[in-house]
Amino acid sequence: MMDISDLDSLRRDFLLECEDDDRFVSQQQVLENSMKYMLDAKIIETEELSNSYLLDTPTNLKINGYLLNESGERLQIFIVDEEHLTDGDIENHICTLRADYEAQFNRALRTIKLAIQGKLSKTTQLSDPIGLLVNKLQSKEGLDQIDVVELILVSLTATASSRQGVTVAKDIYFKDESIQVSGGGLEKELMIVKTLVDLNFIHQIITSQGNRQPLLIDFDKTFGKKIKVIEAASSVNFSTYLCVLDAQIIAELYKRYSTRLLDRNVRSFLQFTGKNKGIRDTIREQPERFIAYNNGLTITATDVSLDRQKNQIFIETLTDFQIVNGGQTTASIYFSKKDGLDVSKVRVMAKINVVKDLKESAIDDLISNISKFSNTQTNVSAIDLRSRSKELVEIKNLSNSVLSPSGKKWFFERFRGEFKTAVKMTGSSGAARIKREVPKERQFSKDQLAKVYLSWGDKPWFVKRGGEKIFRTFMEEISNTSAPENKIIIDRDFYEVLIAKIILVNTLTSIYGSSKNSMGQLRASAVPYALSLLYMQTDGAKSGGDFNFLSIWKTGKVPDDLSGFCEELLLLTNKLLKQYSKSDDVPQYSKNIELWTDIKKSREVNDFFAQPGADSLIRKYSS
């Protein structure tokens, strides 16, 4: 049972992390700080949200930001509960009524409905933070693209109930609903999903210590039918069931849970090319033969609820449901149905492997092997994406043992909440000391690690996408399973350069600023683009030398002349992002390689680096 006092401590720490120099806690910072927990839980694919603040008190409308997933069918709307951003005892921030949260969700839902109906366009401009979203929702193309709207409420409250005068923390869930909408000459049904990110949610992510948040599929409640199966194998810790799934169920699963279904999958959806085009062609031309032509799905779970009826077995629920092979099939069925193809005659074979009563590491290893050996149609990179990856362990060991020349230590947080755990383990007497020795600016997570490492290169558009893809690419680079002879050696030299890169990225982020002190609204794009431009003049230049990261490592900071140069570079980059973007949604368009190509070849960039001062500084910091 969760202790309310733990949530009180968590709340105070969270607010402290969100404070600016004036000790003010903004809704934007609360939202940005909560994104890392949502990413860990696989609720979102990337932290690169579009800030689109809208607050209309008289009409009770509100939105803080949004994300559109990469395939475009899922719109995630974020709303921050502003009533609970002040400090104070946890008792003042306990919520016991579902209706309190529903009222917040309804503010965002009402905003979306009015945007679709075109009733917000009269009061908002395209240049407004909310303008791009309003323009998209009221257009036929935008509305046709979106099938699911997920409302995500961030509330620094403890969800609890009172039992016999004792306050007990509890989780709270909200049912999906469907609404009919019309806009831009189009009528359709939207699925509305409500997700609460409260202190209970954040606490669960931290205490999971890098382990996954299981996805529970209740077939009976969700689809009104149980899944008939054949038990093919059974042992103490492992059971296998065979079944045939209707394509309608597969499409609905993907619609409801999107890429969360594919968390352990070794591939991502590759659109309708190659094998995927063949899947679509079969659905269109020979749907009855789909089951014969397709290899089907391999599904894993860590628990199962069965209904045995005489000689028949039905699956009611699966816990920690994951499609480890067949992600291409799943997504192809969904998008084929979305595009109007009839999938009612399509059936898919499925093998369901249930792994029970094993340690998390043993489960990961077993499921990893199931995934690896199931995916035989194309080469699969056998990398370990868990916090227990040996490469990440090596980096962790270095962070534990290596001090900077000035005697300072950095803390690598392999899993969310590891630093807080370390502080608790020192006891009350040692907590202040460890916080003083390793302040927030000298802590970094595995997600930050991947971003920083790949930011020093020529793919800022890819870095901007963030999420699982960038972390996978980072792991592939440092493990180099395809060419072991070129494997990167993770030693002290690697670590020193890595910390120097983190210092450089943090410096550029600070220079750009945030809120009222920022250069603009494009920091998440401007920083990686500026770093890539600097990289192209040093490590990426054919005749250039290596950038002297050791000078940053030795001093623990970016030298003043280089810092001033980076400020000028950021100002230029911010300008060019808007100038060369072919879309009004610059943050979204900055994820395209076309923008990077146009900027790096631009006359403005060439003139900037051709300046005498720039040339001499580049030579100074290249060895």
N, C-alpha and C positions, 0 to 999 in steps of 0.2 A: 504494500500500500504506500502510495507516494506521500511524503511528508511535506506539509504546507510550508514548514520552515525552510526546506530546500528551495522551494519556489520563491520564497521571499528573498533569499540570498541571490538566486539567479536573476531576479528582477532588478535588484540593486546593481549588480554587475553589468547587466545589459544596458541599463540607463547610463551608467558611468562611461561605457564604451561609446555611447551615442552623443555625449556632450561635446560641444564645440569649445573654442577658447573662452567664450563668455558663459560657459556652463549651461547653454541653452540646448534643449533636446528637440530637434526638428522631426517632423513626420517622415521626411525624405530619408534622414539618417536611420531612423528606426526601421524603415522598409528595407534599405540597403543592407543593414546589419542582419536582418532576418533572412535574407536571400540565401546565405550560405547554408542555413539549416534546411531550407526547402530543397536546395540542390542535393544535400546529403540524403534526403528522404525521397529523391527522384520525383518530386512534385513538379519541378521545373527542369528544363533542359539546359538553361544557361542563366547566369546572374545579370546578363546585359539587358535589363529592362528599359523600356521607354518611360521616362518620368512625364506624366501627363496630369498634373494636378488640376482638379476642378472641385470647387466647393461653392454651392449655391444654397445658402441657409434657408431662404424663404421657400424654395421648392424642394428642399431636403435632398439635393443631389450631391454625390461625391464620388471621386475617383482619384487615386494617387499615382497610378501607373499601369502599364500593361505589357504583356508579352504575347507574341504570335509565334507558335512553334514553327519549326523549319519547313514542315510540309504544309502548313498554312490552315489546317482545319480546326485548330484549337486556339481560342483566344482566352488568355488569362488576365483577369482584371484584379488589381490589387487595391485594397482600401485599408487605411490605417485608422484604428479606433483612437481618436484624439483625446477622448475623455480620460484616458488612463496613462498619460505620459508624465504625470507629476510623481515625485518621490513620495514615500510614505509607507506605513506598515501594510503588509500584504492583506490584512483584513479589509482595508479600504478598496482593494482591487480584486475581490473575489466575486465571481459571477456564478449565480446558481440557476438562472432562468434562460432557457433556450430562446425565449422571445427577445431578450436583450441583444443577442447576436443576430437574430433574424431581422431586427430593425436596421442593423448596420448593413447586412447583405442587401436589404431592399433599397437602400440608398443607391448602391452601385447598380442594381438591376433596373431600377427606374431610370437611371442615367442612360444605360444601354438601350432600353426600349425607346426613349425619346430621341436618341441619336439615330437609331434605325428609321424612325418615323420622319426624320428630317427636321425635327422641332428644335434641335440645338444649333443648327447651322446659322440661324439668324442672330444668335448671340455669341457665336465663336468665330474667330478668323482662322484660316489655315495656318497662320504663323503662331497661333496660340498653342501652348503645350498639348491641349486636348484636341486641337484642330485636325490633326492627321487622323486620329482615331475616329472622330465624328465623320470626316470625309469618307473614310473607308466603310464604315458601318451603313451609311446612307446610300452607298453605291450598289448597284446590282452585282458587280463583280466581287466586291468585298463581302457582301452578305452571302452570296452563293458559295464562296470559299469556306466560310466558317460553319461548322456543324455543332461545336460545343463551346459554350462560354463557361469558364470556371471562375467563380468569384472567390477570391482568397482574402480573408479578413485577418489582418495582423493586429492582435490585441494583447497588450501586456497585462493580462488578467490571469488569475488562476481559476480554472473551471472546477467547481466543487459542488458538493451537496452536503446538507446537514443531517446527521443521523444521531438522534438522541442527544442533541446539544453539542455534538462533535463534528467539526468541519473535516470532510474527507475529499481529497482530490479525485477527480474522475474525468474520463474522456467523454467527449460529446460529438456526435456525428449528425449529419444532415442528409435527408433523402434527396436523390436527384429528382428533377422535375423537367417537364417539357413545356415549352410555350410556343404559340403560333405568332409569328411576326410577319410584317409586310413592310417593304421599303424598296425604293429604286425600281419599282415595277415587278418585284419578286415576292412571293409568299412561300414561307417554309417553316419547318419546325426546328427549334433550337433546343438542345439539351442544356440544362442549367445544372452545374455541379457546384456545391458549396464546400469550401475547405477552410477550417479554422486553424490558424497558426497562433497558438497562445503559449503561455508559460509551460503548460503540460506537454505540449508538442515539442518545444525546444528542449525541455528536460529529458524527454525520451530519446531525442537525437544524441544528446551529450552522453547519457548513460549507456547508450548502445555501443559506444567506443568503436565506431567505424563499422559495426555490423549493420546489415540491411534492415530496413523497416519492412516487414512482411506484407504482401498484398493478399488480402483474403477475398476469394471469389465465392459468392453464394449463388449457385446456379438456380436454385429453387426460387429465391426471392427476386433475383435479377431478371431471370428469363421465364419464370413460371414453370420450369421443368427441370428434373434431375437428369444427369447424364448416365445412360445405360452403358456399362462396361463389362469386360471380361477380365478376370484376374489371371494374368499370365505368369506371375512369379510372386513369391512371398517368402520373406525371411524376417529375422528379428528386427533389423534396421532398414529394410528395403523391400518395397513392393512395386510391381509394375502392372498397369492396367491398360488394356487396349479398347479403343472405342472409335466410333465414327461421329464426327461433329458436323452439324449443319453450318454452311457458310454464313448464314444469317447470324448465328451465335458468334462466330469468329469476328465478323464485321462489327457487331455490337460491342464485343470485348475491346476491340481496338478503339472504337469511338469513345468508350467510357474511360479507358485507362491509358490510351495512347502508348508511348514508348516505355511506360512503366512495366508493360508486359514483357519487354525485351531487355530488361536490365542486365541479365546475364548473357544475353545473346552476343556472339562474337562478331556479328555483322550489323550494318545499318541498312535501311531501305535505300535502294539505288535507283528509284524511279523505273519507268517502264522501258528498260533497255535490256538486251540479252535475255537472260532467264526470265526476268519479270515480264517482258513482252510476251514470252511464250505462255506464261500463266494467264495473262489477260486474253490472249487469243483463244486459249482453251475455254475460258469462261464464256466468251462470246459465241464460239462456234460449236463446241462439243462439251457442254457443262456436265452431261451425264458421265463422261469419261474422265472427268477431272481426277476422281479418286484413283483411277488406274494409272494416269500419267504422272501424278504428283507424289513426291516422297512423303508428304504429310508433315505433321508437327511432332516435335519431341518436347514434352512439357515436364517440368520438375516442380515439386512441392515438398514441404517439410511436414505436412500433416494432411489428413483426409478424413472427412466425415462420410460414412457409408450408410446406405439404406438397403438392407438385404431382404428381399421378398421371394420366398420359396427358392427357386433356382436362378433368380436374377439378382444382379448387384447394380445399384445406382449410386453415383457420387453426388452428394448434396453440396459439400463445400471443399475447397482446396486452399490451404494456407501457404503463403509464400509462393504463389503461382508465378511461374516464369516460362516463357517460350524460349528454349535454348537452341532450337533448330526449327526453322520454318518462319522466321521473322519476315522474310521476303514474301512468302505465301500469305501470311496474315495481313500485311500492309497492302499487298496487291488486291486481295479480296475486298478489303475496305474501300480502296480508291476506285476499284472497278464498280462497286455498288454505288458509290458516290457519283460516279460519272454516268449512271443510268443503266448499267448492265444488269441483267437479271441473274441473281445468284441463287435463286430459290431451288434450283436443281443441283447445285454444287454440294458435294460431300467431301470431307477431308478426313483421312486416317490420322489418328493421334495415339501416341504412346505416352502414358503418364507415369513418371517415375516418382515415387514418394519415398523420401529419405527421412527417417524418424530417429529420435533419441540419440543423436550424435552431437559431439561438440561442434561449434560453429566452424572451426578450422577444418574438421573432417567433412562437414557438409559442403563447404566451399571446394575442397579438393575433389570430392566425388562428383559434384555438379559440374565443376570445371572439366573433368574428364568426360562426363556425359556430353557436354557441349562440344568439346574438342573432337571426340570420336564420332559424334553425330554429323558434324559439318564436314563431309567428305567431298563435296562437289567442287569447292575451290580451296585454295590454300588459306589457312587460318593462322594468324599470328598467335603463338602460344604465350601471351604475356599475362602477367598477374596484375590485375587492376585493384587488388585489395590493399588495405593499409599494411598488411603483413608482407607485402612484396619485399624480396631480399634487397632490391635497390633502394627502396624507401627505408628499410631497416639500416642499411649502410649509411645513408644520409643522416638518419636519426642518431646513430652512434657518433658520427662526426660532430653533430651539433652538441652532443653531450660532453665531448672531450676537447674540442678546439676553442681556444680563446682568441679574440682579436689582439693585434699588437698593443692595444690600450687596455687589455685585460677584460674585455667585455664578452658576454656570452649571448648566443642566439638560441632560440627555442623552436625546434621544428615540431609542429603539432601534427603527428601522423593521423590522428583521428580527432574529430570534433570534441572539445571539452577536455583534452588531455592536459592542458596547462592548468585548468581549474582543479583537476584531480591531483596534479602535482602539488598545487598550493595547499590543498586540504591535507595531503599526506604529511606536510611539514608541521602541521599543528598550528595553533594560534600564535605561538612564539616565532615560527619560521615563515609564516605567510607574508608578513610585511617585507621580510628580507628578500624572498624570492621574487616578489612583485617589483621590488626596487632594483634587483639585479637584472631582471629580464622584463623591461617595460613592454607595452603593447607594440611599439614600433620595432622591437627586435624579436617578434614572434612571426612565424609564417606557417601556413597550412599547405597541404599537398596540392590543393587547387591553385593557391597563389604560386606555389613552386612551379607548376606546369606552365602557368601563364607567363611568369617572369622568364623562365628558361626559353620559351618559344618566342617571346617578344623581341629577343635579340636575334633577329633574322629578317627575312624578306617576305613574311606572310602575315602582315598586320590584320588583313581582312579575315584570316583564319583565326587568329588570336581573339578577334572581336566576337567570334561566335561562342567562345567559351564552352563551359560544361564538359560533358563526358568525352566529346570528340577530341578536345584539346588535351585532356588528361591522357587519353589513350595514345595520342600521337607522341606526347612526351614520354610515356612509358616505352613505346616502341623505339624511340630514339636512344634512350639511355640503356635499354636492354639489348637492342639490335639483334633480335633472334634470327633474322634473315641472313645476317652476316656476322657470326660470332667473333670473327677475327678483327672486326672493326668496333667491337663493343667498347663503350666509353668506360674508362676506369674511374670509379668513384673513390677518389682519395682526397688528401688534404688540398692539393692543388685545385681539384674540381670544386671542392667546397668553398675555398677562398674566393674563387671567381664567381661562384653562385651567389654568395653573400654580397659581393660587390655589385652584381646585377640587381639584386633586390634593393640595395641602397639607391642605385641609379633610378630604378622604376619608382620607388617611393618618393624620391626627390622630384621627379617630373610630375608625379601625381600631386604633390604638395604645391609645386610652383603653379600648376594649372588652377588649383584651389577648388573650393566648393561653395555652394550656396551663394550668398551675396558677394563673396570675395573671389568668385571664379572668373576665368577668362570668358566662359560661355557655358553652353549646355552639352558640350561634346567631349568631355574629359575621357570617357571610356573608349572613345575612338581616337582622340588626338594623341594620347600618350603612346599607344602601340605604334601608331603611324609615325610619330616623331622619332621614336626609338629605331624604327626600321630605316628611316632616312639617315639617321646617324650611323647605323650599322652598314648601310650601303656605301658610305664614304670611308669606312675603316675595314672591318673584317670582310665585308662583302665586295670591296673594291678589288679589281684584278691586280692592280699594282700596289695596293695599299698594304699596310702592316696590320698586326693585330692590335685591337684596342687595349690600352693599358689599364685593365681592371685592377691590377695589383696596387696601383696608386690610390684607388678608392678603398681597397681592403686595408691598406696600411694606416690611412688616416681616419677611416670610418665615416667619411662623408665625401660628397662631390665637391671638388675645388670650386672656389668662387667664380673664376673665369669660365669654367665649363658650365657651371650653373646658370650664369648670365647668358651664355650662348644657347643653352637649352630653352631658356625662357623665350628668346627670340624665335627659336625653331618651333616651339609650341604655338606661338602667336601666328606664325606663317602656316603651320599645319592646320590650325583651327579655321583659318581663312580659306585654305585650299579645299578642305573637306566640303564646305558649303559651296564653293565655287565650281568644283568639278562633279559634284553629286548630280546624277540624272534623276533624282527623286527628291521630293520635299521631305521625305523621311530619311534624313541624313544618317542617323544612327543605324537604321536598318540597311541602308544602301552601302554603308561602310563595311558590311560583311561580304561584299562582292569584290572579286579580284580586279574587275574592270576599274573601280575607283582607284585602287592602289596603282595600277598600271598607268592611269592618266596622271596621277599626282607625281609619281617618281620620275616620269619623263617630261614633266612640265618645265616650261621656261623659267617659272618662278623659283623652282627648286634648284635648277642649274645656276641661276644668277645668285641665289643665296649662298651656295657653297663655293662660288667662284670669287667671292669677296676676299680681299687679302687677309683680313682678320680671321675669317672662317678657315681659310686654307692653312694658316700658321697654327691655329688652335688644333685642327685635325691632326696635323703633323706632330704637334706636341704630345697628344694623347694616343698616338699610334706608335707601336714599337716594332 
